[in-house]
Structures are given as structure tokens and as C-alpha cells.
């Protein structure tokens, strides 16, 4: 078996179905062997575009993406896109061709280990042809375990060498085994439940981690039972967008209505979101909030340089400890009297009538003069599902005037 066939076998065993990049003298035989194994090759006009496609493919599928370049300038063109993929914590493997070993005067020579470190990528070097299987396995293992891009460097001189196949290839997934969700300490759950029970205006922030864990249904039910509004990080944009109390993005790209909403939050519950500086505006977006962060990492420091008030090391999936069972406990903790007081007081702070309707508010001179009209999507989001169905009346006082109008409960009607 040729060396390039061994590489193709290993990549196919790792589940590679699509490869993005440019063909050159250092990878053409490997790509041909990959196509013979049914792998689709997508040619691009710039190496950075190929890596960007592999990055997007990995984010959508949840599996490591694969891209390839030839030696010299081909690998150098990956720099900007590799940094983007690394900072997005995208698992992918970039197979790059290299000049012959020891040929330092070659015009395409590039010191790969230092280059990979400078663009924030992991690095795996193939030193001998017999290392083909082990190097590919290590590259995919690191990409999956560390959730980052890995550069797999292949010297061009190995292309036509013979590979002695002694054992079958063992994919990296066999080394990782079956990943079991992290289960939190009961004290952390109890603390989180108490914080949520005391809150009046909770916000649930969801990120890519929650998407990967398929936590949508659990988050919806938790929001229903706690009266929380849902917001997403930029990486999770539009996820759960059909939820009636969805405020859109949180962070730098939030709407004016959403920013006004977030600044009044007294509790933030984050699922699969790192709460970096862009998500919380260095903490200024939620100045009065108590933070609860649920993440599979042992610990995460937020973008404001502080740890969450309550950190729950747990999986954000459908069986998350903060989902159905614990939300029922929190619901029982709130008595009917507490719920009525919260709904009435919060509605009284805003000059609006809460009705169960989805009729959009028309923009007229009269409504534009009432700032609360433009904030109506935000206000309806704060009122819990139960509260929005129980508040009665036809109007509420604002100054010396009396205003009565319906609320659009969908964020999609916001004007700004």
C-alpha cells in the first residue's frame, strides 16, 4: 500500500465525507485516493476559503471538518481563517503538504511548528511513512477532545513510499469512547434553584453548546415555568427564534429594545455559552443580574473577568439538571400569591395593557410619542406565560393620560 492510500484509509475511517481546499503536488495523490473511497472534494480559489468551508461544515454537522493545501504559500494562506476557526473552537483537521525534510533552502520552506503556533492551531508532524495511521489518529483525537483546528503536516517525499500495514486503523472515536454527560453537584443545583426562585426578571442565554446538546425543548420548558425571556449568542443566532418571548441577540448586536430589556434583568441563566465580553458587553449589559452558568467545562471565567455567581458543571442537553425536574421544584417554590404580586408590580411599572394577542402595533404619530409602545415586545417578554393570561383590565394610567393598546408578543415586530 502506498503512503497516500494509507492516509486516505485513515481519513475515511474517521468518518470524513467531504474535503475542502486546493489541489497541489503535495496532496494530489491523496485527494485522488480519497475520491476513490467516495469522499467528495470541493475545489476553491483560495486556501483560506477552503478552511472557512470546513469550519462552517464542522459547525453545522458537529463532526471535525477537513481541508487541505499544498506546501509553501498554500499553507501560509490559511493564517487568517485558521485564527477564526481556533477562536470559535471549531474541530477540524487541515492536511498540509510540506517541502522535503532538511531542504531549508527550498523557496517554499516554512517552519511549520512555529507557524502553526502563531495562528493558534495544533500541530501534528509525520516524521516517517510508518506514522501515517498514528498521526492521523492523533490529529483527529486532538481536534475532537480539544475542539480546535489541528494542522497535519505531510512531507512531499513520503507520497510514493511504501506503507507497511500491520494492523487495522483504529479511529479516534474508539479512544474517546462513549462520552457521558457531566452531572453537577446537588448543592450547585439547589443554589441555582434558589436564585431563580428569587428572581423577578430572568433571562436565559443560549449558545452553541446548547445547540450541540440538543437542549431546545428543555430550555423552552424552563423558560415557560420561570417566566424568562430567551436570548442567543451571536454563534447561536436565530435559534429558538419562534419562541414567543425571544429577544434576539445578546451583546454588541442586540437591538435597542433588547438592550433596554437586558439592563433590567436580575438573573442570567447561561446554557452552553461562555458569556464572553461580546455577549455581556464586559458585564455592562446586565448590571444588576446574578449569573448562573451551566457548561460542560469544569469552569469558565466570564468576559467581565469574574466567575458566575453560581457555576453548574453539567451537560446542557435534554436531561440537564436545570430542565424539567428542577424547574418543577422551582415552580412549586413560587406560590400563587408571589406570582400574582410579581406580575402586577411589573406590569404597573410600564404603561401598557397585557393581553394574549399577537396583533402587531401600528406605527403612528400617537404610538411614536409613547416610548412604551416601541418597547412593547420587551415588556411582553418579561411577563411570564401565566401572568400574561391572568392580568385583566382595559387600561393603565401613565401620568395624567390613559392609554390602551394591544401588545405584540413577538420580537419580530420590533422597529429597531
C-alpha positions in Angstrom: 0.0 0.0 0.0 1.2 3.5 -0.9 1.6 6.1 1.8 -1.1 8.3 0.3 -3.5 5.3 0.3 -2.8 4.7 3.9 -3.7 8.4 4.7 -6.9 8.1 2.7 -7.9 4.9 4.6 -7.3 6.7 7.9 -9.3 9.7 7.0 -12.2 7.6 5.6 -12.2 5.6 8.8 -12.5 8.8 10.8 -15.8 9.5 9.0 -14.6 12.0 6.5 -17.2 12.6 3.8 -16.2 16.0 2.4 -12.9 17.7 1.9 -12.4 21.4 1.0 -9.3 23.0 -0.4 -6.9 23.3 -3.4 -5.0 20.6 -5.2 -1.2 20.7 -5.5 1.7 18.5 -6.0 1.8 17.6 -2.3 -1.8 16.4 -1.9 -3.0 15.4 -5.4 -2.4 11.7 -5.0 -4.1 11.7 -1.5 -7.1 13.5 -2.9 -7.4 11.0 -5.8 -7.3 8.2 -3.3 -10.0 9.9 -1.2 -12.3 10.3 -4.2 -11.9 6.6 -4.9 -13.3 6.0 -1.4 -16.4 8.1 -2.1 -15.2 11.3 -0.4 -16.4 14.5 -2.1 -13.8 17.1 -2.9 -14.8 20.8 -3.1 -12.2 22.9 -5.0 -11.8 26.6 -4.1 -9.8 29.5 -5.5 -8.2 30.4 -2.2 -6.9 28.2 0.6 -8.5 30.4 3.2 -11.9 29.8 1.6 -11.4 26.1 1.8 -10.7 26.2 5.5 -13.7 28.5 6.0 -15.9 26.0 4.3 -14.5 23.2 6.5 -15.1 25.4 9.5 -18.8 26.0 8.6 -19.3 22.3 7.8 -17.9 21.3 11.2 -20.2 23.8 13.0 -23.3 22.5 11.2 -22.6 18.8 11.4 -20.8 18.6 14.8 -18.0 16.5 13.2 -14.4 17.6 12.5 -14.1 19.3 9.2 -11.3 18.5 6.8 -9.4 20.9 4.5 -6.2 20.6 2.5 -3.5 22.7 0.9 -0.2 22.1 -0.9 3.1 23.3 0.5 4.7 26.7 0.9 2.3 29.6 0.1 -0.6 27.1 0.2 -0.3 26.6 3.9 0.6 30.3 4.5 -2.7 31.3 3.0 -4.6 29.6 5.9 -3.5 32.1 8.6 -6.5 34.4 9.0 -9.2 31.8 8.6 -7.3 29.4 10.9 -7.3 32.0 13.7 -11.1 32.5 13.2 -11.7 28.7 13.5 -9.4 28.4 16.5 -11.2 31.2 18.4 -14.5 29.7 17.5 -13.2 26.4 19.0 -14.1 24.5 15.8 -12.7 20.9 15.5 -11.1 20.4 12.1 -8.0 18.8 10.6 -6.0 20.7 7.9 -3.8 18.4 5.9 -0.9 20.5 4.5 1.9 19.4 2.2 5.4 20.3 3.0 8.8 20.5 1.4 11.3 17.6 1.7 12.8 17.3 5.2 16.1 19.2 5.6 15.7 21.2 2.4 15.9 24.6 4.2 16.9 26.5 1.0 13.7 25.5 -0.7 11.8 28.6 -1.8 8.6 27.1 -0.3 10.2 26.2 3.1 8.2 27.3 6.1 8.9 26.5 9.7 5.6 24.7 10.3 5.6 24.2 14.1 6.2 27.9 14.8 3.8 28.9 12.1 1.0 26.7 13.4 1.5 28.1 16.9 1.3 31.7 15.6 -2.1 31.1 14.0 -3.4 29.3 17.1 -3.6 25.8 15.6 -2.5 22.5 17.0 0.3 20.7 15.1 1.0 17.1 14.2 4.1 16.2 12.2 4.5 12.9 10.2 8.2 12.1 10.6 8.2 8.7 8.8 5.8 7.0 6.4 5.0 4.3 9.0 3.5 7.0 11.2 0.6 7.6 8.8 -2.0 5.9 10.9 -0.8 7.1 14.2 -0.5 10.8 13.1 -4.0 10.9 11.6 -5.5 9.3 14.7 -3.7 11.8 16.9 -4.8 14.8 14.8 -8.5 13.8 14.9 -8.2 12.9 18.6 -6.8 16.3 19.5 -9.4 18.1 17.2 -12.3 16.3 18.9 -11.0 16.4 22.5 -9.7 20.0 22.5 -12.3 21.3 20.0 -9.8 23.2 17.9 -8.1 23.1 14.4 -5.1 20.8 14.0 -2.6 21.1 11.2 -1.4 17.7 10.0 2.0 18.2 8.2 3.0 15.8 5.4 6.4 16.0 3.7 6.1 15.7 0.0 8.9 13.0 -0.2 6.6 10.4 1.5 3.9 10.5 -1.2 5.1 7.4 -3.2 6.8 5.5 -0.4 5.5 2.1 0.7 3.4 1.8 3.8 3.6 -1.5 5.7 0.2 -2.2 7.0 0.4 -4.3 10.2 -2.8 -3.5 11.9 -6.2 -2.1 11.0 -6.7 1.6 11.6 -8.3 2.5 15.0 -10.4 5.7 14.7 -10.0 8.4 17.4 -13.7 7.9 18.4 -12.7 4.5 19.8 -10.1 6.1 22.0 -12.5 8.7 23.3 -15.2 6.1 24.0 -18.7 7.0 24.8 -18.9 10.5 26.3 -21.1 10.6 29.3 -22.7 13.9 30.3 -21.4 15.7 33.3 -23.7 15.6 36.3 -23.5 18.5 38.7 -23.2 18.6 42.5 -26.6 18.7 44.2 -25.6 21.8 46.1 -25.0 23.7 42.9 -28.5 22.8 41.6 -30.0 23.9 44.9 -28.2 27.2 44.8 -29.3 27.8 41.2 -32.9 26.9 42.0 -32.9 29.4 44.9 -31.5 32.2 42.8 -34.1 31.6 40.0 -36.9 31.4 42.6 -35.9 34.8 44.0 -35.6 36.4 40.5 -38.3 38.7 39.0 -36.8 39.3 35.5 -34.7 36.2 34.4 -33.0 35.9 31.0 -31.9 32.6 29.5 -28.8 33.0 27.2 -28.2 30.0 24.9 -25.0 29.4 22.9 -23.6 26.8 20.5 -23.1 24.4 23.4 -26.8 24.2 23.9 -27.4 23.6 20.2 -24.9 20.8 20.2 -26.5 19.3 23.2 -30.0 19.5 21.6 -31.3 21.3 24.6 -34.0 23.3 22.8 -37.1 21.6 24.3 -35.7 21.7 27.8 -34.9 25.4 27.6 -38.3 26.2 26.3 -40.0 24.4 29.2 -37.6 26.0 31.7 -38.4 29.5 30.2 -42.2 28.7 30.4 -42.1 27.8 34.0 -39.8 30.6 35.2 -41.2 33.5 33.2 -37.8 34.0 31.5 -37.0 35.6 28.2 -34.6 33.8 25.8 -31.7 35.4 24.1 -28.9 33.9 22.0 -25.2 34.5 21.5 -24.0 35.5 18.0 -22.9 32.0 17.2 -26.4 30.7 18.0 -28.3 33.5 16.2 -31.9 32.7 15.3 -32.0 29.5 17.3 -35.4 29.1 19.1 -36.5 32.2 17.2 -40.1 31.0 17.1 -40.3 31.2 20.9 -42.8 34.0 21.7 -40.6 35.6 24.3 -37.4 35.7 22.3 -35.3 38.9 22.5 -32.9 38.0 19.7 -29.2 38.5 20.1 -27.5 39.5 23.3 -24.3 41.6 23.2 -22.9 44.0 20.7 -25.5 43.3 18.0 -28.6 43.4 20.3 -31.4 45.7 19.3 -32.3 48.9 21.3 -35.4 47.2 22.7 -33.4 44.2 23.8 -30.7 46.3 25.4 -33.3 48.1 27.5 -34.7 44.7 28.4 -31.4 43.2 29.4 -30.3 46.1 31.6 -33.3 45.4 33.9 -32.6 41.7 34.2 -31.9 40.5 37.7 -30.9 36.9 36.8 -29.0 35.5 33.8 -29.0 31.7 33.2 -26.5 30.7 30.5 -26.6 27.3 28.8 -23.6 26.4 26.6 -22.4 30.0 26.4 -19.1 31.3 27.6 -20.5 34.7 28.4 -17.5 36.4 26.8 -17.0 40.2 26.6 -19.0 40.4 23.4 -22.0 38.6 24.8 -22.3 40.6 28.0 -20.6 43.9 26.9 -18.0 43.3 29.7 -20.8 42.8 32.1 -22.4 46.3 31.5 -25.3 44.8 29.6 -26.6 43.0 32.7 -25.5 45.4 35.5 -27.9 44.1 38.2 -28.0 40.4 37.3 -27.0 37.4 39.2 -25.3 34.9 36.9 -25.9 31.2 36.7 -23.7 29.4 34.1 -24.3 25.8 33.0 -21.4 24.4 31.0 -19.7 21.1 30.3 -16.3 22.7 31.0 -15.0 22.3 34.6 -15.0 26.1 35.0 -15.3 29.2 32.8 -14.3 32.8 33.6 -16.8 35.2 32.1 -15.9 38.2 29.8 -16.0 40.6 32.7 -13.1 38.8 34.3 -15.3 37.2 37.0 -16.8 33.8 37.7 -20.5 33.3 37.6 -22.3 33.7 41.0 -23.4 30.0 40.6 -21.4 27.8 38.2 -23.0 24.4 37.4 -20.7 21.9 35.8 -23.2 19.9 33.7 -24.3 19.0 30.3 -26.9 21.4 28.8 -28.7 18.6 27.0 -32.3 17.4 27.2 -31.6 15.8 30.6 -29.9 18.9 32.0 -30.5 19.0 35.8 -31.9 22.5 35.4 -34.5 21.4 32.9 -37.9 19.7 33.7 -37.5 18.1 37.1 -35.8 21.0 38.7 -37.9 23.7 37.0 -40.9 21.9 38.6 -39.3 22.3 42.0 -38.7 26.0 41.3 -42.3 26.4 40.2 -43.6 24.9 43.4 -41.3 27.2 45.3 -43.2 30.2 43.9 -46.7 30.4 45.5 -49.6 31.8 43.6 -49.5 34.9 45.7 -45.9 35.5 44.7 -46.7 35.1 41.0 -49.6 37.5 41.2 -47.5 40.1 43.0 -44.7 39.8 40.6 -47.0 40.1 37.5 -49.0 43.0 38.8 -46.0 45.0 40.1 -44.0 44.6 36.9 -47.0 45.4 34.7 -47.6 48.6 36.8 -44.1 49.8 36.1 -44.9 50.0 32.4 -47.9 51.9 31.0 -49.3 49.0 29.0 -52.1 46.6 28.9 -51.1 42.9 28.8 -53.3 40.9 26.6 -53.0 37.5 24.9 -52.7 38.7 21.3 -50.3 38.7 18.5 -51.7 41.7 16.7 -48.8 43.9 15.6 -48.7 47.5 16.8 -49.1 50.0 14.0 -46.5 52.8 13.9 -48.5 56.1 14.1 -47.6 59.5 15.5 -49.6 58.7 18.6 -47.7 55.5 19.3 -44.3 57.0 18.5 -45.0 59.6 21.2 -45.4 56.8 23.7 -41.9 55.3 24.3 -43.5 52.2 26.0 -45.3 51.4 22.7 -41.9 50.8 21.0 -40.8 48.7 23.9 -43.9 46.5 23.9 -42.1 43.3 22.7 -39.7 43.7 25.6 -42.4 44.2 28.1 -44.5 41.3 27.0 -41.4 39.1 27.2 -40.9 40.0 30.9 -44.4 38.9 31.8 -44.5 35.2 32.3 -46.9 33.0 30.3 -49.1 32.6 33.3 -49.0 36.3 34.1 -49.9 37.3 30.5 -53.1 35.3 30.8 -54.2 36.5 34.2 -53.8 40.3 34.2 -57.1 41.9 33.5 -58.4 45.4 32.8 -58.7 47.7 29.8 -56.1 50.3 30.5 -53.5 51.6 32.9 -52.5 55.0 33.9 -49.5 56.9 32.6 -49.2 60.3 34.1 -52.4 62.2 33.6 -53.3 60.3 30.5 -54.9 56.8 29.9 -53.6 54.6 27.2 -54.9 51.3 26.0 -53.4 49.2 23.2 -52.5 45.5 22.5 -49.0 44.1 22.8 -47.2 42.2 20.1 -45.7 39.3 21.9 -43.2 38.5 19.1 -39.8 40.2 18.9 -40.0 40.2 15.1 -42.3 43.3 15.2 -39.7 45.4 16.9 -39.0 48.6 14.9 -35.2 48.9 15.8 
